[in-house]
Amino acid sequence: MPNRLAQSQSLYLRKHAENPIDWYPWGDEALVKARAENKPIFLSVGYSSCHWCTVMEHEAFSDTLIADYMNERFVAIKVDREERPDLDSIYMQAVQIMGESGGWPLNLFLAPDDLVPFYGGTYFPIEPRYGRPGFLRVLQSICEIYYDRHQDIQDYKEQIVRNLHQVNRLIPVPIISDEVLANGIAKCAEVVTNRDYGTCFPMIPYANFLLRASRFESVRSLVLDKAQQRGLDLALGGIFDHVAGGWHRYTVDPTWTVPHFEKMLYDNGLIMEYLANLWMSGLQEPAIARACEITAIWLQREMLAEEGCFYASQDADSEGREGKFWVWSYAELKKLFSATELELLMQEFTISVSGNFEETNVLQRKRLGELAPEIENSLLKLFRRRYGEYSRPTDAFSVARSQADIREISWEGRVPPVTDTKAITSWNALMISGLAVAYRAFPKPIFKQLAVKAAKFILENQWMEGHLQRINYEGTASGAAQSEDYALLIKALLDLHQAIPETASFYLEQAIAIQAEFDRDFWDAMSGGYFNTTSDSSQHLLLRERNYQDNAIPSANGVAIANLVRLASITEKLEYLDRAELGLKRFGQVMSNSPVACPSLLVAFDWFRNHTLVRANPEQYAYLNRQYWPVANLRIEQNFAHPEAIAMVCQGLACLEPATSQEMCDRQILRSSTRIK
């Protein structure tokens, strides 16, 4: 019999609806029950496309012995981290304070009276393995500790709360040294350097900061190669789906070959923006252009709701196996291609008899350059093998929205993974930014069309009673937006303002209006910075955070402060700049002492110190808009006092002499954008 999660809108929660565990969603019903019955809370946080979340759901959470024990002695709560990143962030910090490595599924045991965790971890196997205890034994130990060692738990909880507040204690600084940028560049360069072991994540906030820093001559040799190599790894590696487009989450090896196969919208937005910026900065490698274009086609085919918003993610698993939808056995390839075709394909991609992932092949490009027509034809054959004999990349694809779809639909090609069709405001905003910047780099209609349609959807559908909402389920807005939703949406609108000058005023007006709402509900008027949540949405939270650390998504405060500087530059309203300065001072100590935690804040500081406004005539605007100017805003101006002027460059609050040639304009922009490092 399904449990109460069957009524949830969240695909992740519904995946646990058939578990024998008596799951509750996060809310008053579960919390009141735990307090009334004095039962510890088992809190489990994950997301739909998480592989190890799926493993634990099939193993421990489906075991009747474990379920019987848990139902009698615990109150079990499931949380979709994509719905509640605020909860996830706080409890992830708590687990790390306990000395555990973070990750998902995130599993914790909370005291019911104050919701403070006293034990936690990530994946627990059903039987002892991987150096981890079996889950039933964990539950038994927790019960013994909770009922027999009350004072020990109280003392430990006090340590956890004290450390949580210490981690989030931000002491403002009176002034931020310009050396913060130079130090941050050096430290972030170490993060982006390829390692000789372990997994490889895109780490776009770090790579983005290095690419921006490459304009400084003093560090160009240190950072440019690293920034470019990261882009080439993403365009050539097995992390990219060379057959159908879209980037997977990360690779499990240091050679960017074998991915963890889920595809997340936020990764694709961030990577597309980064590669487009690389292209405009001068790295015009055909593999980059191809990756961006076929990813836009993938978005249109598999990730686009009819209303115009983008879905959240695609699972790593299909038919119970990780990666099955995307990989190729040598026998299958040998059957599909002639000997000559297969030989040509093997010259371009990593293919072998034994394979590189569980006796199958993940395709990784071996070299740069354009793919020959014969290779593109072979990749089209692979596409049709995967999606259906008569399918084309531009055809619409009916995604699998649940396991029921997997079972009930007769798929023409392979059985696809499940797609989580909820739309998340912040993730859509990241994709809009990626498409807007890609439209500047590769002026093809698909980039503009997708970005404009998604922005229109959010602006028209994601407000309830004057407040932005975070999620949209099948056309219904849900859940109060958090700071990342506001910050990234405002950034997306400013990116559209730059990319599409014919409608620039509309996007600027929208950005200004949403910024006012953001400032009203999230700004810390006492000490600066933006809280993660509104005061009304902070019920049951152990603390009200101000996010400054970059993870898979750039930090809300880093993006928000950069937005303030951009708005100040475009509108010439200094109150935005005053607020940006106050926010930077609030995080100044973090930027000085822990730069690797906050590259997006360093980007915001770079904007603050070097922001440049370029007023250009339409012809010069069109030229400049295809270039990479990381701290410059462009604005069309039809007439200048100087009759031969084509542009006027303003560095901060002072303008230089009118530029009368393209060369002079470029030189002035570079000088203005590197005036302080």
C-alpha positions as CSV (number, residue, x, y, z in Angstrom):
1,M,0.0,0.0,0.0
2,P,1.5,3.4,-1.0
3,N,2.6,5.7,1.9
4,R,1.7,9.4,2.2
5,L,4.5,10.4,-0.3
6,A,2.2,9.1,-3.1
7,Q,0.4,12.5,-2.9
8,S,3.5,14.5,-3.3
9,Q,4.2,16.6,-6.4
10,S,7.9,15.8,-6.2
11,L,9.1,13.0,-8.4
12,Y,11.8,12.2,-5.8
13,L,9.3,11.8,-3.0
14,R,6.9,9.8,-5.1
15,K,9.8,7.4,-5.9
16,H,9.6,6.4,-2.2
17,A,5.8,6.0,-2.2
18,E,5.9,2.2,-2.4
19,N,8.5,1.8,0.4
20,P,7.2,0.0,3.5
21,I,8.7,2.9,5.5
22,D,6.0,5.2,6.9
23,W,7.5,8.3,5.3
24,Y,6.3,11.8,6.0
25,P,7.1,14.9,4.0
26,W,8.8,17.7,5.9
27,G,6.1,19.7,7.8
28,D,4.2,20.2,11.0
29,E,2.4,16.8,10.9
30,A,5.7,14.8,11.2
31,L,7.4,17.2,13.6
32,V,4.4,17.3,16.0
33,K,4.2,13.5,16.0
34,A,7.9,13.1,16.8
35,R,7.6,15.5,19.7
36,A,4.4,14.1,21.0
37,E,5.8,10.5,21.0
38,N,9.4,11.5,21.9
39,K,10.8,9.6,18.9
40,P,14.0,10.6,17.1
41,I,13.5,11.9,13.5
42,F,15.2,10.1,10.7
43,L,15.7,12.8,8.0
44,S,16.7,11.6,4.5
45,V,17.5,14.2,1.8
46,G,18.1,13.5,-1.9
47,Y,17.0,14.2,-5.4
48,S,15.4,12.4,-8.3
49,S,18.4,11.8,-10.5
50,C,20.8,10.9,-7.7
51,H,22.2,7.4,-8.4
52,W,23.1,6.4,-4.8
53,C,19.7,7.8,-3.6
54,T,18.1,5.3,-6.0
55,V,20.4,2.5,-4.7
56,M,19.4,3.1,-1.1
57,E,15.7,3.4,-2.1
58,H,15.9,-0.1,-3.7
59,E,18.0,-1.6,-0.8
60,A,17.5,-0.3,2.7
61,F,14.3,1.7,2.2
62,S,12.5,-1.3,0.6
63,D,13.5,-3.8,3.2
64,T,10.6,-4.8,5.4
65,L,12.7,-5.7,8.5
66,I,14.3,-2.2,8.4
67,A,10.9,-0.6,7.8
68,D,9.3,-2.4,10.7
69,Y,12.1,-1.3,13.0
70,M,12.0,2.3,11.8
71,N,8.3,2.7,11.8
72,E,8.1,1.6,15.5
73,R,10.9,3.7,16.8
74,F,11.4,6.7,14.5
75,V,9.5,9.3,12.6
76,A,10.9,9.1,9.0
77,I,10.9,12.3,6.9
78,K,11.9,12.6,3.2
79,V,13.0,15.9,1.7
80,D,13.7,16.7,-2.0
81,R,16.8,18.9,-1.8
82,E,15.8,20.6,-5.0
83,E,12.6,21.9,-3.3
84,R,14.4,22.8,-0.1
85,P,18.0,23.8,-0.6
86,D,17.9,25.8,2.6
87,L,17.3,22.6,4.7
88,D,19.8,20.7,2.7
89,S,22.5,23.3,3.2
90,I,22.1,23.5,7.0
91,Y,22.0,19.7,7.5
92,M,24.9,19.2,5.0
93,Q,27.0,21.6,7.1
94,A,26.0,19.7,10.2
95,V,27.2,16.3,8.8
96,Q,30.5,17.9,7.7
97,I,30.9,19.3,11.2
98,M,30.5,15.7,12.5
99,G,33.5,14.8,10.4
100,E,31.7,13.0,7.6
101,S,32.1,13.8,3.9
102,G,29.1,15.4,2.3
103,G,26.9,14.0,-0.5
104,W,23.6,12.5,-1.3
105,P,21.6,10.8,0.0
106,L,22.1,12.8,3.1
107,N,20.8,10.9,6.1
108,L,20.6,12.3,9.6
109,F,19.0,11.6,13.0
110,L,17.5,14.7,14.7
111,A,16.2,15.3,18.2
112,P,12.5,16.0,17.9
113,D,12.4,18.9,20.4
114,D,14.9,21.2,18.6
115,L,15.6,19.4,15.2
116,V,19.3,19.4,16.0
117,P,21.1,16.4,14.4
118,F,23.2,14.1,16.6
119,Y,24.3,11.6,14.0
120,G,24.5,11.6,10.2
121,G,26.1,10.3,7.1
122,T,25.3,9.6,3.4
123,Y,24.7,6.2,1.8
124,F,24.1,3.4,4.3
125,P,24.2,-0.1,2.7
126,I,21.7,-2.7,3.7
127,E,24.5,-5.0,4.8
128,P,28.0,-3.9,6.1
129,R,30.3,-3.0,3.1
130,Y,32.4,-0.3,1.7
131,G,33.6,0.3,5.2
132,R,30.1,1.3,6.3
133,P,27.9,-0.4,8.8
134,G,24.6,-2.1,7.8
135,F,21.6,0.2,8.1
136,L,19.7,-1.8,10.6
137,R,22.6,-1.9,12.9
138,V,22.9,1.9,12.6
139,L,19.2,2.3,13.6
140,Q,19.6,0.0,16.6
141,S,22.7,1.9,17.8
142,I,20.9,5.2,17.4
143,C,18.0,4.0,19.5
144,E,20.4,2.8,22.3
145,I,22.1,6.2,22.3
146,Y,19.0,8.3,22.1
147,Y,17.2,6.6,25.0
148,D,20.2,5.7,27.2
149,R,22.6,8.6,26.8
150,H,20.4,11.7,26.9
151,Q,23.0,14.0,28.4
152,D,25.7,12.9,26.0
153,I,23.4,13.8,23.1
154,Q,22.5,17.1,24.6
155,D,26.2,18.0,25.0
156,Y,26.9,16.9,21.4
157,K,24.0,18.8,20.0
158,E,25.2,22.0,21.7
159,Q,28.6,21.5,20.0
160,I,26.9,21.1,16.6
161,V,24.8,24.2,17.0
162,R,27.7,26.2,18.3
163,N,29.8,25.2,15.3
164,L,27.0,25.9,12.9
165,H,26.7,29.4,14.1
166,Q,30.5,29.8,14.1
167,V,30.7,28.7,10.5
168,N,28.0,31.2,9.6
169,R,29.4,34.1,11.7
170,L,30.4,36.8,9.3
171,I,32.4,39.7,10.8
172,P,32.4,42.7,8.4
173,V,35.7,44.4,7.5
174,P,36.1,48.1,7.1
175,I,38.0,47.8,3.8
176,I,38.8,45.0,1.4
177,S,42.4,45.0,0.1
178,D,42.9,44.8,-3.6
179,E,45.3,41.9,-2.8
180,V,42.2,39.8,-2.3
181,L,41.8,39.3,-6.1
182,A,45.4,38.3,-6.7
183,N,45.3,35.8,-3.8
184,G,42.0,34.4,-4.9
185,I,43.3,33.9,-8.5
186,A,46.3,31.9,-7.2
187,K,44.2,29.7,-4.9
188,C,41.4,29.1,-7.4
189,A,44.0,28.2,-10.1
190,E,45.0,25.3,-7.8
191,V,41.4,24.0,-7.7
192,V,41.0,24.0,-11.5
193,T,44.4,22.2,-12.1
194,N,43.7,18.7,-13.2
195,R,44.6,16.0,-10.6
196,D,46.1,12.7,-11.2
197,Y,43.3,10.8,-9.3
198,G,39.7,10.9,-8.4
199,T,36.6,12.4,-9.9
200,C,36.3,15.5,-12.2
201,F,33.5,18.0,-11.7
202,P,33.1,20.9,-14.1
203,M,33.8,23.4,-11.2
204,I,32.5,26.2,-13.4
205,P,32.5,29.0,-10.8
206,Y,36.3,28.5,-10.4
207,A,37.0,28.1,-14.1
208,N,34.9,31.2,-14.8
209,F,36.9,33.3,-12.3
210,L,40.1,32.2,-13.9
211,L,38.9,33.0,-17.4
212,R,37.9,36.5,-16.2
213,A,41.3,36.9,-14.6
214,S,43.1,36.0,-17.8
215,R,42.7,39.6,-19.0
216,F,45.3,40.7,-16.3
217,E,48.7,40.4,-18.0
218,S,50.5,39.6,-14.7
219,V,48.6,36.3,-14.2
220,R,47.6,35.5,-17.8
221,S,50.2,32.7,-18.1
222,L,49.1,31.2,-14.8
223,V,45.4,31.0,-15.6
224,L,44.6,31.1,-19.3
225,D,45.8,27.6,-20.1
226,K,43.9,26.2,-17.1
227,A,40.7,28.0,-18.1
228,Q,41.0,26.8,-21.8
229,Q,41.9,23.2,-20.8
230,R,38.8,23.0,-18.7
231,G,36.7,24.1,-21.6
232,L,38.3,21.6,-24.0
233,D,37.8,18.7,-21.4
234,L,34.1,19.6,-21.3
235,A,33.8,19.7,-25.1
236,L,35.8,16.6,-25.9
237,G,35.4,14.4,-22.8
238,G,33.0,11.5,-22.1
239,I,31.2,13.9,-19.7
240,F,29.6,15.3,-22.9
241,D,27.0,13.3,-24.8
242,H,28.5,13.5,-28.3
243,V,25.6,11.7,-29.9
244,A,22.7,13.7,-28.6
245,G,24.0,16.7,-26.6
246,G,24.0,17.7,-23.0
247,W,26.6,17.3,-20.2
248,H,26.5,14.6,-17.6
249,R,27.1,15.5,-13.9
250,Y,30.8,14.6,-13.5
251,T,33.3,11.9,-14.4
252,V,34.6,9.2,-12.0
253,D,38.1,9.4,-13.4
254,P,40.7,12.2,-13.9
255,T,40.7,11.8,-17.7
256,W,37.1,13.1,-18.2
257,T,36.1,9.7,-19.7
258,V,33.4,7.9,-17.7
259,P,30.6,10.0,-16.3
260,H,28.2,9.7,-13.6
261,F,25.4,9.8,-16.1
262,E,22.6,12.0,-14.8
263,K,22.1,15.2,-16.7
264,M,21.3,18.3,-14.6
265,L,19.9,21.5,-16.1
266,Y,22.1,23.7,-13.9
267,D,25.3,22.1,-15.1
268,N,24.2,22.5,-18.7
269,G,23.4,26.2,-18.2
270,L,26.7,26.9,-16.5
271,I,28.8,25.0,-19.0
272,M,27.1,26.5,-22.0
273,E,27.8,30.0,-20.7
274,Y,31.4,29.2,-19.9
275,L,32.1,27.7,-23.3
276,A,30.4,30.6,-25.1
277,N,32.6,33.0,-23.1
278,L,35.7,30.9,-24.0
279,W,34.7,31.2,-27.7
280,M,34.3,34.9,-27.5
281,S,37.6,35.2,-25.6
282,G,39.4,33.7,-28.6
283,L,39.3,29.9,-28.2
284,Q,37.2,29.3,-31.3
285,E,37.5,25.5,-31.4
286,P,34.8,23.8,-33.5
287,A,34.2,21.2,-30.8
288,I,33.0,24.0,-28.5
289,A,30.5,25.4,-31.1
290,R,29.2,21.9,-31.8
291,A,28.8,21.0,-28.2
292,C,26.8,24.2,-27.5
293,E,24.6,23.8,-30.6
294,I,23.6,20.1,-30.1
295,T,23.0,20.8,-26.4
296,A,20.5,23.5,-27.4
297,I,18.9,20.9,-29.7
298,W,18.8,18.4,-26.8
299,L,17.1,21.0,-24.6
300,Q,14.5,21.6,-27.2
301,R,13.9,17.9,-27.8
302,E,14.0,16.5,-24.3
303,M,14.1,19.2,-21.6
304,L,11.5,21.7,-22.8
305,A,7.9,21.9,-21.5
306,E,5.3,23.0,-23.9
307,E,4.9,26.2,-21.9
308,G,8.6,27.1,-22.5
309,C,10.3,26.2,-19.2
310,F,13.0,23.6,-18.8
311,Y,12.8,20.4,-16.9
312,A,15.2,19.8,-14.0
313,S,17.1,16.6,-14.8
314,Q,17.4,13.1,-16.3
315,D,18.3,10.1,-14.3
316,A,21.6,8.2,-14.5
317,D,19.9,4.8,-14.6
318,S,17.6,3.2,-17.2
319,E,16.3,-0.4,-16.9
320,G,18.0,-0.7,-13.6
321,R,21.5,0.0,-14.9
322,E,23.6,3.1,-14.7
323,G,24.4,4.6,-18.0
324,K,22.6,2.0,-20.1
325,F,20.8,4.6,-22.3
326,W,24.1,6.2,-23.3
327,V,26.8,3.6,-23.7
328,W,27.8,1.2,-26.6
329,S,29.1,-2.3,-26.6
330,Y,31.7,-3.1,-29.3
331,A,29.5,-6.0,-30.6
332,E,26.6,-3.5,-31.1
333,L,28.9,-1.0,-32.9
334,K,30.3,-3.8,-35.1
335,K,26.8,-4.9,-36.1
336,L,25.7,-1.3,-36.8
337,F,28.6,-0.1,-38.9
338,S,30.7,-1.4,-41.8
339,A,34.3,-2.1,-41.1
340,T,35.4,1.2,-42.7
341,E,32.8,3.2,-40.8
342,L,33.8,1.7,-37.5
343,E,37.5,2.3,-38.2
344,L,36.8,5.9,-38.9
345,L,34.7,6.2,-35.8
346,M,37.5,4.6,-33.7
347,Q,40.0,7.2,-35.0
348,E,37.8,10.0,-33.5
349,F,36.4,8.4,-30.4
350,T,37.5,6.1,-27.6
351,I,36.2,2.7,-28.7
352,S,37.6,-0.7,-27.9
353,V,36.5,-4.4,-27.7
354,S,36.8,-4.4,-23.9
355,G,35.3,-0.9,-23.5
356,N,35.9,1.7,-20.8
357,F,32.8,1.2,-18.6
358,E,31.5,-2.2,-17.6
359,E,32.5,-3.7,-21.0
360,T,30.8,-0.9,-22.9
361,N,32.1,2.3,-24.5
362,V,31.6,5.8,-23.4
363,L,32.4,8.0,-26.4
364,Q,35.2,10.5,-25.8
365,R,36.8,12.5,-28.6
366,K,40.5,12.0,-29.2
367,R,41.3,15.3,-31.0
368,L,40.2,18.8,-31.8
369,G,38.7,20.1,-35.0
370,E,35.5,19.7,-37.0
371,L,34.1,16.2,-37.3
372,A,34.0,15.0,-40.9
373,P,30.6,14.5,-42.6
374,E,31.2,10.7,-42.4
375,I,31.6,10.9,-38.7
376,E,28.5,13.0,-38.2
377,N,26.6,10.5,-40.3
378,S,27.8,7.7,-38.0
379,L,26.8,9.7,-34.9
380,L,23.3,10.1,-36.5
381,K,23.1,6.3,-36.8
382,L,23.9,6.0,-33.1
383,F,21.2,8.6,-32.4
384,R,18.7,6.6,-34.3
385,R,19.8,3.4,-32.6
386,R,19.1,5.2,-29.2
387,Y,15.9,7.1,-30.1
388,G,14.3,5.1,-32.9
389,E,15.0,4.2,-36.5
390,Y,13.4,7.2,-38.1
391,S,14.1,9.8,-35.4
392,R,15.9,13.0,-36.0
393,P,17.7,15.2,-33.5
394,T,15.2,18.1,-34.0
395,D,12.1,15.9,-33.5
396,A,10.2,16.2,-30.2
397,F,10.8,13.3,-27.8
398,S,8.1,12.2,-25.3
399,V,10.2,11.8,-22.2
400,A,9.5,9.2,-19.5
401,R,8.0,11.1,-16.5
402,S,7.9,8.1,-14.1
403,Q,8.6,4.5,-13.8
404,A,5.0,3.9,-14.9
405,D,5.9,5.5,-18.3
406,I,8.9,3.3,-18.6
407,R,6.7,0.2,-18.2
408,E,3.7,1.3,-20.2
409,I,5.1,3.2,-23.2
410,S,6.4,1.3,-26.2
411,W,9.7,2.9,-26.9
412,E,10.9,3.0,-30.5
413,G,14.6,2.9,-29.5
414,R,16.2,2.3,-26.2
415,V,14.2,2.6,-22.9
416,P,15.1,6.1,-21.7
417,P,15.9,7.2,-18.1
418,V,13.2,9.0,-16.1
419,T,13.1,12.8,-16.5
420,D,12.2,15.0,-13.6
421,T,9.8,17.4,-15.2
422,K,9.5,20.0,-12.4
423,A,10.8,23.4,-13.4
424,I,13.1,25.2,-10.9
425,T,13.4,29.0,-11.2
426,S,17.1,29.2,-10.4
427,W,18.0,26.4,-12.7
428,N,15.9,27.8,-15.6
429,A,17.7,31.1,-15.0
430,L,21.1,29.5,-15.3
431,M,20.0,27.9,-18.6
432,I,18.6,31.3,-19.8
433,S,22.0,32.9,-19.0
434,G,23.8,30.1,-20.9
435,L,21.6,30.5,-23.9
436,A,21.8,34.3,-23.9
437,V,25.6,34.3,-23.9
438,A,25.7,31.5,-26.5
439,Y,23.5,33.6,-28.7
440,R,26.2,36.3,-28.5
441,A,28.9,33.9,-29.4
442,F,27.0,31.8,-32.0
443,P,24.2,34.0,-33.3
444,K,21.8,31.2,-34.2
445,P,18.1,31.6,-33.6
446,I,17.7,28.5,-31.4
447,F,19.7,30.0,-28.6
448,K,17.6,33.2,-28.5
449,Q,14.3,31.5,-29.0
450,L,14.8,29.1,-26.1
451,A,16.1,31.8,-23.8
452,V,13.3,34.3,-24.5
453,K,10.6,31.6,-24.2
454,A,11.9,30.4,-20.8
455,A,12.2,33.9,-19.5
456,K,8.7,34.7,-20.6
457,F,7.4,31.6,-18.8
458,I,9.0,32.6,-15.5
459,L,8.0,36.2,-15.7
460,E,4.3,35.3,-16.4
461,N,3.9,32.2,-14.2
462,Q,6.2,32.1,-11.2
463,W,4.6,34.7,-9.0
464,M,1.9,34.2,-6.3
465,E,0.6,37.1,-4.2
466,G,3.5,39.3,-5.3
467,H,6.2,36.7,-4.4
468,L,8.4,34.7,-6.7
469,Q,8.0,30.9,-6.5
470,R,10.8,28.4,-6.7
471,I,9.1,25.4,-8.4
472,N,6.6,24.8,-11.1
473,Y,4.9,21.5,-11.4
474,E,3.0,20.9,-14.6
475,G,2.0,24.6,-14.9
476,T,1.4,25.2,-11.1
477,A,3.8,27.5,-9.2
478,S,4.8,26.1,-5.8
479,G,7.1,26.9,-2.9
480,A,8.5,30.3,-1.9
481,A,11.6,31.2,-3.9
482,Q,15.0,31.4,-2.2
483,S,17.8,33.8,-2.6
484,E,19.4,31.8,-5.4
485,D,16.2,32.0,-7.4
486,Y,16.1,35.8,-7.2
487,A,19.8,36.3,-7.8
488,L,20.1,34.0,-10.8
489,L,16.9,35.2,-12.4
490,I,18.1,38.9,-12.1
491,K,21.4,37.8,-13.7
492,A,19.6,36.0,-16.5
493,L,17.5,39.1,-17.3
494,L,20.7,41.3,-17.3
495,D,22.3,38.7,-19.7
496,L,19.3,39.0,-22.0
497,H,19.5,42.8,-21.7
498,Q,23.0,42.5,-23.2
499,A,22.4,39.8,-25.7
500,I,19.2,41.2,-27.3
501,P,19.5,45.0,-27.6
502,E,16.2,45.3,-29.4
503,T,14.3,44.4,-26.2
504,A,16.9,45.5,-23.7
505,S,14.7,48.0,-22.0
506,F,12.1,45.4,-21.2
507,Y,14.6,43.0,-19.5
508,L,16.2,45.8,-17.6
509,E,12.8,47.0,-16.2
510,Q,12.0,43.4,-15.1
511,A,15.4,43.1,-13.5
512,I,15.0,46.3,-11.6
513,A,11.5,45.3,-10.3
514,I,12.6,41.9,-9.2
515,Q,15.7,43.4,-7.5
516,A,13.4,45.6,-5.5
517,E,11.4,42.6,-4.3
518,F,14.6,40.7,-3.5
519,D,16.0,43.7,-1.5
520,R,12.7,44.0,0.4
521,D,12.4,40.4,1.5
522,F,16.0,39.0,1.7
523,W,18.4,41.9,2.4
524,D,20.0,41.9,5.9
525,A,19.5,45.6,6.7
526,M,21.5,45.3,9.9
527,S,24.7,44.0,8.5
528,G,24.5,43.4,4.8
529,G,24.2,40.4,2.5
530,Y,21.2,38.4,1.4
531,F,19.6,35.7,3.6
532,N,18.8,32.4,1.9
533,T,15.1,32.6,2.8
534,T,12.6,35.2,3.9
535,S,11.7,35.5,7.6
536,D,8.3,34.0,6.9
537,S,9.9,30.9,5.2
538,S,12.5,30.2,7.9
539,Q,10.2,28.3,10.2
540,H,11.9,25.2,11.7
541,L,15.4,26.2,10.4
542,L,18.3,25.9,12.9
543,L,19.6,29.3,11.6
544,R,18.9,31.8,8.8
545,E,21.9,31.5,6.5
546,R,23.5,33.9,4.0
547,N,24.9,31.7,1.4
548,Y,28.4,32.6,0.2
549,Q,30.0,29.3,-0.7
550,D,30.0,28.1,-4.3
551,N,29.0,24.5,-4.9
552,A,27.5,23.1,-8.1
553,I,25.6,26.4,-8.3
554,P,27.3,29.8,-7.8
555,S,26.6,31.3,-4.4
556,A,23.5,33.5,-4.1
557,N,25.4,36.4,-2.5
558,G,28.2,36.3,-5.1
559,V,25.8,36.5,-8.0
560,A,23.5,39.0,-6.2
561,I,26.3,41.5,-5.4
562,A,27.6,41.3,-9.0
563,N,24.1,42.0,-10.1
564,L,24.0,45.1,-8.0
565,V,27.2,46.5,-9.6
566,R,25.8,45.7,-13.1
567,L,22.6,47.5,-12.2
568,A,24.5,50.5,-10.8
569,S,26.6,50.7,-14.0
570,I,23.7,50.5,-16.4
571,T,21.2,52.7,-14.5
572,E,23.8,55.0,-12.9
573,K,21.9,54.7,-9.6
574,L,24.6,54.7,-6.9
575,E,22.3,53.1,-4.2
576,Y,23.0,49.8,-5.9
577,L,26.7,50.4,-5.6
578,D,26.4,51.3,-1.9
579,R,24.5,48.1,-1.2
580,A,27.1,46.1,-3.2
581,E,29.9,47.6,-1.1
582,L,28.1,46.8,2.2
583,G,27.6,43.2,1.1
584,L,31.2,42.8,0.0
585,K,32.4,44.1,3.4
586,R,30.2,41.6,5.1
587,F,32.0,38.8,3.3
588,G,35.4,40.4,3.2
589,Q,36.9,38.2,5.8
590,V,35.7,35.1,3.9
591,M,37.2,36.3,0.6
592,S,40.5,37.1,2.3
593,N,40.8,33.9,4.4
594,S,38.9,31.3,2.3
595,P,39.0,32.4,-1.3
596,V,38.5,28.8,-2.6
597,A,35.1,28.8,-0.9
598,C,33.8,31.8,-2.7
599,P,35.0,32.4,-6.3
600,S,31.6,34.1,-7.2
601,L,32.2,36.6,-4.4
602,L,35.6,37.3,-5.9
603,V,33.9,37.8,-9.3
604,A,31.5,40.3,-7.6
605,F,34.5,42.1,-6.1
606,D,36.1,42.2,-9.5
607,W,33.0,43.8,-10.9
608,F,33.0,46.3,-8.0
609,R,36.6,47.4,-8.6
610,N,36.6,47.3,-12.4
611,H,33.1,47.8,-13.7
612,T,32.9,49.6,-17.0
613,L,30.1,51.0,-19.0
614,V,30.4,51.3,-22.8
615,R,28.0,53.5,-24.7
616,A,28.2,52.5,-28.3
617,N,26.5,53.2,-31.6
618,P,24.5,50.3,-33.0
619,E,27.3,49.1,-35.3
620,Q,29.9,49.2,-32.6
621,Y,27.5,47.5,-30.1
622,A,27.0,44.6,-32.5
623,Y,30.8,44.2,-32.8
624,L,31.4,44.5,-29.0
625,N,28.6,42.1,-28.2
626,R,30.5,39.3,-29.9
627,Q,33.5,39.9,-27.7
628,Y,34.4,38.8,-24.2
629,W,34.3,41.7,-21.8
630,P,33.9,40.2,-18.3
631,V,33.3,43.5,-16.4
632,A,31.7,45.6,-19.0
633,N,28.1,46.5,-19.6
634,L,27.1,47.7,-23.1
635,R,24.5,50.3,-23.9
636,I,23.4,51.6,-27.3
637,E,23.7,55.3,-27.8
638,Q,22.6,56.8,-31.1
639,N,24.4,60.2,-30.9
640,F,27.6,61.5,-29.4
641,A,28.7,65.1,-29.0
642,H,31.9,64.2,-30.9
643,P,30.9,63.8,-34.5
644,E,33.4,60.9,-35.2
645,A,32.8,59.0,-31.9
646,I,31.6,55.4,-32.2
647,A,31.6,54.7,-28.4
648,M,32.3,56.2,-25.0
649,V,33.9,54.1,-22.3
650,C,33.2,55.0,-18.7
651,Q,35.3,53.5,-16.0
652,G,33.4,53.5,-12.8
653,L,32.0,57.1,-12.4
654,A,34.3,58.8,-14.9
655,C,34.2,58.6,-18.7
656,L,37.2,58.6,-21.0
657,E,37.5,60.6,-24.2
658,P,35.2,59.5,-27.0
659,A,36.5,56.5,-28.9
660,T,36.8,57.3,-32.6
661,S,38.0,53.9,-33.8
662,Q,37.4,50.3,-33.0
663,E,41.0,49.9,-31.9
664,M,40.8,52.9,-29.6
665,C,37.6,51.5,-28.1
666,D,39.0,48.1,-27.4
667,R,42.1,49.6,-25.8
668,Q,40.0,51.8,-23.6
669,I,37.8,48.9,-22.4
670,L,40.8,46.8,-21.6
671,R,42.5,49.6,-19.7
672,S,39.3,50.3,-17.8
673,S,38.6,46.7,-16.9
674,T,42.1,46.1,-15.6
675,R,42.6,49.3,-13.7
676,I,42.6,47.5,-10.3
677,K,43.7,44.0,-9.5
